[in-house]
Amino acid sequence: SSHHGSSTCLLRLHRGMPIWKVIGGADKGGIVVRAGRDLKSAEETARLATGAFVEELQQVNGRLQYRLLSGTGPATGWISTSLKDKPLVSLFYAQEVPRELLDEAISYESTAPLSVQQEKIGAVTALVRRPEKSRRTPCAVVLCAGNPGKQFGSDHMGSPLMVAVDEALGKIGVPVVRFDYTGIGLSTQETSPGDSEPILEEGQHEQDVKAVVEWTRTNISDEVVSCGYSYGGSQTLPLAVAGLVKAYISLSLGYNVFWFLPEGEPQKALKDSMEFHSKLYCPALYVVGSRDSMTPMTEVKRLVNARSDGGAGAQIKTVEQSCPPAKAHPFTGQEAEVGRICGDFVAEIRSEMIRVNLMKGMGA
C-alpha cells in the first residue's frame, strides 16, 4: 500500500536517540564518513558538513553510526567523534520533542494558506505556490517536467501529471515550484510559443533545474525535495547525488528510453547515466506504472539495491494499470493517485524537518 510509510515514520521519529551537531571539519568541507565502523572501511565520496545535525544509531569506541537529520552529506554512515583529542561532534540534545508540540506544528504547516504567483528565475518562468508574507517553511518541492521534445510527448509544466502533483502537495500545505525549461512554454522569448523544436545547448535544462533549486532554497526553504517525471528525474539526479536536495522523487524512471536513441555511444551514455541512481544517499521515492514498458521494475530494483544503504533509504511504489503501455508512462488517468503518493512521501520528510527544527529550538 502507499500508506505504510507514514506510520512507521512517526514511530521512527520518537525513538529518543541522542542528537549530535557536527563541529569539526570546517576547513575541509566537513568530516569523513565511512561505510562501516572499521577505520579501514570504504570512505564515502561526500563529507558530512560542518553544522549538520545527526541522530545517533549506535556508538562503539569513539565511532558513531548516524542518520542525517539536517545539513548535507551521506544520509547514514560511521564517523569518528573526535580526532587527536579534538571533538568532531558535540552532544546537542538528548530529549525528544513532546508529541503534542510536534502534532501542533505539523497541523499548522498542513493548513497554512498558500498562494500562487509567477516568478522569473534566470532564463525560466515558474509558477510558485508559497505561504503569504514570504514565511519560510520546513521543506519545499521543485517539480521538473518530462522531455519537451516532440518525439517524447512535448511535456511541459502544465501537463496533467505536473498539475496533479502540484495540487496534491498544495492540499497538504507544501510549497511547490514548477517551471518550463528554457525555450519551452512560458519560458520562450516569443509571445506565442511556435511549433518549432527548442534548440538547446548541452546541459541547459540541468542548469535550469539548478537555478530553480537554488532560488527555492534562498526564498522558501532550506530543504528542497526534487520531483521529476521521466526526463525531469534525470535532470535533477546530478543535484541529488551531489547532496543539494533533501530527497529525490522519480516518476516513471524511463530506463528504456535509450531505445529511442541511435545505437552505440548515445545509448551507452544514457544507460551509464542511469547508474547514478545507485549513488544516491538521500531518501528517494520511485513511482512506477505496472504497465510502463519504459520503466522495467527489475532495473529500478537493481539500481535501488545497489545504493550504499542497500536500498533502505528508498521506497518503490507501483501504480496498478490496465491502460495501453503508451498511456502508462505518463500515468494517464491516474495523475491524482501519483499526486497522493508523492504527498505521503513529502509529508514524512516535512514531519522530520519540523521535529529537527523544534529540537534545535528546545536545545537553544
C-alpha positions as CSV (number, residue, x, y, z in Angstrom):
1,S,0.0,0.0,0.0
2,S,1.0,3.6,-0.4
3,H,0.3,4.4,3.2
4,H,2.5,2.1,5.1
5,G,5.4,4.6,5.2
6,S,3.9,7.3,7.3
7,S,3.0,5.3,10.5
8,T,6.5,3.7,10.6
9,C,8.0,7.1,10.1
10,L,6.3,8.6,13.1
11,L,7.4,5.7,15.3
12,R,10.9,6.3,14.0
13,L,10.7,10.0,14.9
14,H,10.1,9.2,18.5
15,R,12.9,6.8,19.5
16,G,14.6,9.5,21.6
17,M,18.1,8.8,20.5
18,P,20.8,11.4,21.2
19,I,21.3,14.2,18.6
20,W,24.7,15.4,17.7
21,K,25.9,18.5,15.9
22,V,29.0,18.3,13.6
23,I,31.5,20.9,14.8
24,G,34.7,19.6,13.1
25,G,36.0,19.8,9.6
26,A,35.1,23.5,8.9
27,D,38.4,23.9,6.9
28,K,37.8,20.7,4.9
29,G,34.2,21.0,4.0
30,G,33.1,18.6,6.7
31,I,34.2,15.3,8.3
32,V,35.0,11.9,6.8
33,V,32.2,9.3,6.6
34,R,32.9,5.6,6.2
35,A,30.6,2.8,5.2
36,G,31.4,0.7,8.3
37,R,32.7,1.0,11.9
38,D,36.2,0.0,10.9
39,L,38.5,2.9,10.1
40,K,39.7,0.9,7.1
41,S,36.2,0.5,5.6
42,A,35.3,2.4,2.4
43,E,35.3,6.2,2.6
44,E,32.1,7.8,1.2
45,T,32.7,10.3,-1.5
46,A,30.8,13.1,0.2
47,R,31.7,14.5,3.6
48,L,29.3,15.2,6.4
49,A,29.0,19.0,6.5
50,T,30.1,21.1,9.5
51,G,26.9,22.3,11.2
52,A,24.9,19.2,10.2
53,F,22.6,17.6,12.8
54,V,22.6,13.8,13.1
55,E,20.8,11.2,15.1
56,E,22.9,8.6,16.9
57,L,22.1,5.0,15.9
58,Q,24.9,3.4,17.9
59,Q,28.2,4.3,19.3
60,V,31.2,2.0,19.7
61,N,34.8,3.0,20.9
62,G,34.7,6.6,19.6
63,R,32.9,5.6,16.4
64,L,29.3,6.8,15.8
65,Q,26.8,5.4,13.4
66,Y,24.3,8.2,12.5
67,R,21.3,9.1,10.5
68,L,21.3,12.6,8.9
69,L,18.6,15.0,10.1
70,S,19.6,18.3,8.6
71,G,22.6,19.7,6.6
72,T,24.3,17.9,3.8
73,G,26.3,14.7,3.5
74,P,25.6,10.9,3.3
75,A,22.2,10.0,4.8
76,T,23.9,7.4,7.0
77,G,27.3,6.1,7.8
78,W,30.0,6.0,10.5
79,I,32.1,8.9,11.8
80,S,34.7,9.5,14.5
81,T,33.5,11.5,17.5
82,S,37.0,13.1,17.9
83,L,40.3,13.4,16.1
84,K,43.6,13.8,18.0
85,D,41.6,14.8,21.1
86,K,39.7,17.4,19.3
87,P,35.9,16.8,19.3
88,L,34.3,16.5,15.8
89,V,30.7,16.4,17.1
90,S,29.0,17.8,20.2
91,L,26.0,16.3,22.0
92,F,23.2,18.6,21.2
93,Y,20.0,17.4,22.8
94,A,19.1,14.0,24.1
95,Q,15.4,14.6,24.7
96,E,12.5,14.0,22.4
97,V,10.1,16.7,21.2
98,P,6.8,16.4,23.0
99,R,4.2,14.7,20.8
100,E,1.6,17.4,21.2
101,L,4.1,20.1,20.1
102,L,5.1,18.1,17.0
103,D,1.4,17.4,16.1
104,E,0.6,21.1,16.6
105,A,3.4,22.2,14.3
106,I,2.6,19.6,11.6
107,S,-1.1,20.7,11.7
108,Y,-0.1,24.4,11.4
109,E,2.1,23.7,8.3
110,S,-0.5,21.4,6.7
111,T,-3.2,24.1,6.8
112,A,-1.3,27.3,6.3
113,P,-2.7,29.2,3.3
114,L,-0.6,29.2,0.1
115,S,-1.0,31.5,-2.9
116,V,0.3,31.0,-6.5
117,Q,2.4,33.6,-8.3
118,Q,4.5,33.7,-11.4
119,E,8.3,34.2,-11.0
120,K,11.2,34.8,-13.5
121,I,14.1,32.6,-12.3
122,G,17.1,33.1,-14.6
123,A,16.0,32.0,-18.1
124,V,12.9,30.3,-17.0
125,T,9.4,31.3,-15.9
126,A,8.0,29.4,-12.9
127,L,4.6,29.1,-11.1
128,V,5.3,29.3,-7.3
129,R,2.9,28.1,-4.7
130,R,4.1,29.5,-1.4
131,P,3.0,30.9,2.0
132,E,2.0,34.5,2.5
133,K,4.4,37.2,3.8
134,S,7.4,35.1,2.5
135,R,7.3,32.9,5.5
136,R,10.0,30.1,5.3
137,T,8.8,26.5,5.5
138,P,10.3,23.2,6.7
139,C,10.5,21.9,3.1
140,A,9.5,22.8,-0.5
141,V,9.2,20.8,-3.7
142,V,10.7,21.6,-7.2
143,L,8.7,19.9,-9.9
144,C,10.5,19.0,-13.2
145,A,8.5,18.1,-16.3
146,G,9.4,15.4,-18.8
147,N,11.1,15.7,-22.1
148,P,9.8,18.7,-24.1
149,G,10.9,17.2,-27.4
150,K,8.1,16.3,-29.8
151,Q,9.1,12.7,-30.3
152,F,8.9,12.3,-26.4
153,G,5.5,13.8,-26.0
154,S,6.2,17.6,-25.7
155,D,5.9,17.6,-21.9
156,H,5.7,20.9,-20.0
157,M,4.8,22.2,-16.6
158,G,1.1,22.4,-17.5
159,S,0.8,18.7,-18.2
160,P,-1.9,16.8,-16.3
161,L,0.7,14.9,-14.2
162,M,2.6,18.1,-13.2
163,V,-0.6,19.9,-12.3
164,A,-2.0,16.9,-10.3
165,V,1.2,16.6,-8.2
166,D,1.4,20.3,-7.6
167,E,-2.3,20.3,-6.4
168,A,-1.8,17.3,-4.2
169,L,1.1,18.9,-2.4
170,G,-0.7,22.2,-2.2
171,K,-3.6,20.5,-0.4
172,I,-1.2,19.5,2.4
173,G,0.4,22.9,2.6
174,V,3.7,22.1,0.9
175,P,5.2,24.9,-1.2
176,V,5.8,23.9,-4.9
177,V,7.8,25.5,-7.7
178,R,7.1,24.2,-11.2
179,F,8.6,25.7,-14.3
180,D,9.1,25.4,-18.0
181,Y,12.7,24.6,-19.2
182,T,14.5,27.3,-21.3
183,G,12.9,27.7,-24.7
184,I,9.6,25.9,-23.7
185,G,6.1,27.1,-23.0
186,L,6.2,30.2,-20.7
187,S,10.0,30.2,-20.8
188,T,10.1,31.1,-24.6
189,Q,11.0,34.5,-25.8
190,E,8.2,34.6,-28.4
191,T,4.8,35.9,-27.4
192,S,3.2,32.7,-28.6
193,P,5.2,29.5,-28.5
194,G,5.6,28.2,-32.1
195,D,5.7,24.6,-33.2
196,S,9.5,24.7,-33.7
197,E,11.6,22.3,-31.7
198,P,13.6,24.0,-29.0
199,I,17.3,24.4,-29.8
200,L,19.3,23.8,-26.7
201,E,22.8,23.9,-25.6
202,E,24.1,20.7,-23.9
203,G,23.3,20.8,-20.2
204,Q,20.9,23.8,-20.4
205,H,18.0,22.1,-18.7
206,E,20.2,20.8,-15.9
207,Q,21.3,24.4,-15.4
208,D,17.6,25.5,-15.3
209,V,16.9,22.9,-12.6
210,K,19.9,24.0,-10.5
211,A,18.9,27.7,-10.7
212,V,15.3,26.8,-9.6
213,V,16.5,24.7,-6.7
214,E,18.9,27.5,-5.6
215,W,16.1,30.1,-5.9
216,T,13.8,27.9,-3.9
217,R,16.4,27.4,-1.1
218,T,17.0,31.2,-1.0
219,N,13.4,32.2,-1.0
220,I,11.3,29.4,0.5
221,S,13.0,26.6,2.4
222,D,16.5,25.3,3.3
223,E,15.3,21.8,2.5
224,V,14.2,21.2,-1.1
225,V,12.7,17.9,-2.5
226,S,13.1,17.4,-6.2
227,C,10.4,15.6,-8.1
228,G,10.9,14.8,-11.8
229,Y,8.8,12.9,-14.4
230,S,11.0,10.7,-16.6
231,Y,13.5,13.1,-18.3
232,G,12.9,15.6,-15.4
233,G,14.2,13.0,-12.9
234,S,17.4,12.7,-15.0
235,Q,17.9,16.5,-14.9
236,T,17.6,16.5,-11.1
237,L,19.7,13.4,-10.5
238,P,23.2,15.1,-10.5
239,L,22.0,17.6,-7.9
240,A,20.6,14.8,-5.7
241,V,23.9,12.8,-6.0
242,A,25.8,16.0,-5.0
243,G,23.7,16.3,-1.8
244,L,22.0,19.5,-3.0
245,V,18.4,18.3,-2.4
246,K,16.9,16.8,0.8
247,A,15.1,14.0,-1.0
248,Y,14.5,12.8,-4.6
249,I,11.3,11.6,-6.3
250,S,11.3,9.8,-9.7
251,L,8.0,9.4,-11.5
252,S,8.4,6.8,-14.3
253,L,12.2,6.4,-14.3
254,G,12.3,5.7,-18.1
255,Y,15.3,3.3,-18.1
256,N,14.4,2.0,-21.6
257,V,14.3,5.5,-23.2
258,F,17.7,4.5,-24.7
259,W,15.6,2.5,-27.3
260,F,14.8,5.8,-29.0
261,L,18.4,6.9,-29.3
262,P,20.9,6.0,-32.0
263,E,22.9,2.8,-31.3
264,G,26.4,2.9,-29.9
265,E,27.6,5.9,-27.8
266,P,24.3,7.8,-27.4
267,Q,22.6,4.6,-26.0
268,K,25.6,3.8,-23.8
269,A,25.8,7.3,-22.4
270,L,22.1,7.2,-21.3
271,K,22.4,3.8,-19.7
272,D,25.6,4.9,-17.9
273,S,23.8,8.0,-16.6
274,M,21.1,5.8,-15.0
275,E,23.7,4.1,-12.8
276,F,23.8,7.4,-10.8
277,H,20.6,6.3,-9.1
278,S,22.7,3.8,-7.0
279,K,24.9,6.7,-5.9
280,L,22.1,8.5,-4.0
281,Y,22.3,8.8,-0.3
282,C,19.2,10.8,0.3
283,P,15.7,9.5,0.9
284,A,14.2,8.6,-2.5
285,L,10.8,7.6,-3.9
286,Y,10.3,5.8,-7.2
287,V,6.7,5.7,-8.6
288,V,6.4,3.1,-11.3
289,G,3.4,2.2,-13.5
290,S,2.7,-1.5,-13.7
291,R,2.3,-1.4,-17.5
292,D,5.1,1.1,-18.2
293,S,7.4,-0.7,-20.7
294,M,9.9,2.2,-20.4
295,T,10.5,1.5,-16.7
296,P,11.3,-2.2,-16.1
297,M,10.9,-2.9,-12.3
298,T,13.9,-5.2,-12.4
299,E,16.2,-2.2,-13.3
300,V,14.6,0.1,-10.7
301,K,15.1,-2.6,-8.0
302,R,18.7,-3.2,-9.2
303,L,19.6,0.5,-9.0
304,V,17.9,1.0,-5.6
305,N,19.5,-2.2,-4.1
306,A,23.0,-1.0,-5.2
307,R,22.8,2.1,-3.0
308,S,25.4,2.3,-0.2
309,D,22.5,1.8,2.3
310,G,21.3,-1.3,0.4
311,G,18.2,0.5,-0.6
312,A,16.9,1.2,2.9
313,G,16.5,4.9,2.1
314,A,14.4,4.3,-1.0
315,Q,10.7,3.4,-1.5
316,I,9.3,1.9,-4.6
317,K,5.5,2.4,-5.2
318,T,3.7,0.6,-8.0
319,V,0.6,2.1,-9.6
320,E,-1.6,-0.7,-10.9
321,Q,-2.6,-0.1,-14.5
322,S,-4.9,-1.5,-17.1
323,C,-4.3,1.1,-19.8
324,P,-2.3,0.6,-23.0
325,P,1.5,1.0,-22.4
326,A,1.7,4.3,-24.3
327,K,-0.6,5.8,-21.6
328,A,1.2,4.0,-18.8
329,H,4.4,6.1,-18.8
330,P,2.7,9.5,-18.1
331,F,0.2,7.8,-15.7
332,T,-2.7,9.0,-17.9
333,G,-5.9,9.0,-15.9
334,Q,-4.0,8.2,-12.7
335,E,-2.4,11.5,-12.1
336,A,-4.3,12.1,-8.8
337,E,-3.1,8.8,-7.4
338,V,0.5,9.7,-8.2
339,G,0.0,13.1,-6.5
340,R,-1.3,11.4,-3.3
341,I,1.7,9.0,-3.2
342,C,4.1,12.0,-3.6
343,G,2.1,13.8,-0.9
344,D,2.5,11.0,1.6
345,F,6.3,10.8,1.0
346,V,6.8,14.6,1.2
347,A,4.6,14.8,4.4
348,E,7.0,12.3,6.0
349,I,10.1,14.4,5.1
350,R,8.3,17.5,6.4
351,S,7.5,15.9,9.7
352,E,11.1,15.0,10.1
353,M,12.2,18.6,9.4
354,I,9.6,20.1,11.8
355,R,10.9,17.7,14.5
356,V,14.5,18.8,13.9
357,N,13.6,22.5,13.9
358,L,11.7,22.1,17.1
359,M,14.6,20.2,18.7
360,K,17.0,23.0,17.7
361,G,14.6,25.5,19.3
362,M,14.4,23.4,22.5
363,G,18.2,22.9,22.6
364,A,18.9,26.6,22.1
